[in-house]
Amino acid sequence: MTSVLDLAPGPALPVVPVVVIEEAADAVPLARALVAGGLPLIEVTLRTPAALDAVRAIAAEVPEAVVGAGTVVSAACVADAVGAGARFLVSPGWTERLLGAMRESGVPFLPGVSTASEVVALVERGVRDMKFFPAEAAGGVPYLKSLAGPLPQARFCPTGGVTLASAPAYLSLPNVGCVGGTWMLPPDALAAHDWPRVEALARGAAALRAPAGTPADR
Ligand SMILES: O=C(O)C(=O)C[C@H](O)[C@H](O)COP(=O)(O)O
């Protein structure tokens, strides 16, 4: 199956913006700002009542975006997200049941891990791409560096506490395909509908170099 990391058109993307949306009406202008800034792969977290409507609106009205769902923590979330038009799924963790539902959904998925045993268990189940969450709190760059030795087959999207300043160190690691974060979507900019600011922050994130050797570079 296609990896989430390979979904966006064009060159490999260094950053997946993670959206926490309060107002579904903001979804389309927000997605357009992210796309204009160069971040077409958009993860909408299912944390707010507006999330599914936001996924639906972006899927219907922003064809340049590849919208997915985050905070997918149950089989019901998988069904809701795919039903709303999510083209990929991201979870902060995983269970056998959730992994089964994500596999059956037919769309690419990134299950979350924060320990070596969880990585081994996913590799054992044929999953190579995973979210490393919560990246900073779980050990950050040194932790991922340590995993690359014994588990080089796993490729990570570190998310959780990652910033514009810390992203380059992650992106320089051989086992990092991209990073996820919310820093290009400050709550005050969203509340003020300051889409030019979101676009500018997205542009800064998109300008971070995608790691060499990510699929689009091969
Ligand atoms: O909701 C989810 O599914 C999550 O796993 C958590 C998010 O990926 C992080 O909360 C990212 O947020 P920042 O730390 O602000 O970059």
Ligand as a Chemical Component Dictionary entry (heavy atoms), coordinates in Angstrom:
data_LIG
# 
_chem_comp.id                   LIG 
_chem_comp.type                 NON-POLYMER 
_chem_comp.pdbx_formal_charge   0 
_chem_comp.three_letter_code    LIG 
# 
loop_
_chem_comp_atom.comp_id 
_chem_comp_atom.atom_id 
_chem_comp_atom.alt_atom_id 
_chem_comp_atom.type_symbol 
_chem_comp_atom.charge 
_chem_comp_atom.model_Cartn_x 
_chem_comp_atom.model_Cartn_y 
_chem_comp_atom.model_Cartn_z 
_chem_comp_atom.pdbx_ordinal 
LIG O1 O1 O 0 -4.055 14.384 17.996 1  
LIG C1 C1 C 0 -3.289 13.485 17.666 2  
LIG O2 O2 O 0 -3.619 12.513 16.985 3  
LIG C2 C2 C 0 -1.920 13.472 18.132 4  
LIG O3 O3 O 0 -1.326 12.445 18.090 5  
LIG C3 C3 C 0 -1.272 14.646 18.656 6  
LIG C4 C4 C 0 -0.697 15.635 17.659 7  
LIG O4 O4 O 0 -0.046 15.023 16.597 8  
LIG C5 C5 C 0 0.201  16.518 18.402 9  
LIG O5 O5 O 0 -0.510 17.046 19.467 10 
LIG C6 C6 C 0 0.820  17.588 17.575 11 
LIG O6 O6 O 0 0.785  18.796 18.247 12 
LIG P1 P1 P 0 2.036  19.718 18.562 13 
LIG O7 O7 O 0 2.738  19.084 19.718 14 
LIG O8 O8 O 0 1.410  21.023 18.938 15 
LIG O9 O9 O 0 2.871  19.786 17.333 16 
# 
loop_
_chem_comp_bond.comp_id 
_chem_comp_bond.atom_id_1 
_chem_comp_bond.atom_id_2 
_chem_comp_bond.value_order 
_chem_comp_bond.pdbx_ordinal 
LIG O1 C1 DOUB 1  
LIG C1 O2 SING 2  
LIG C1 C2 SING 3  
LIG C2 O3 DOUB 4  
LIG C2 C3 SING 5  
LIG C3 C4 SING 6  
LIG C4 O4 SING 7  
LIG C4 C5 SING 8  
LIG C5 O5 SING 9  
LIG C5 C6 SING 10 
LIG C6 O6 SING 11 
LIG O6 P1 SING 12 
LIG P1 O7 DOUB 13 
LIG P1 O8 SING 14 
LIG P1 O9 SING 15 
# 
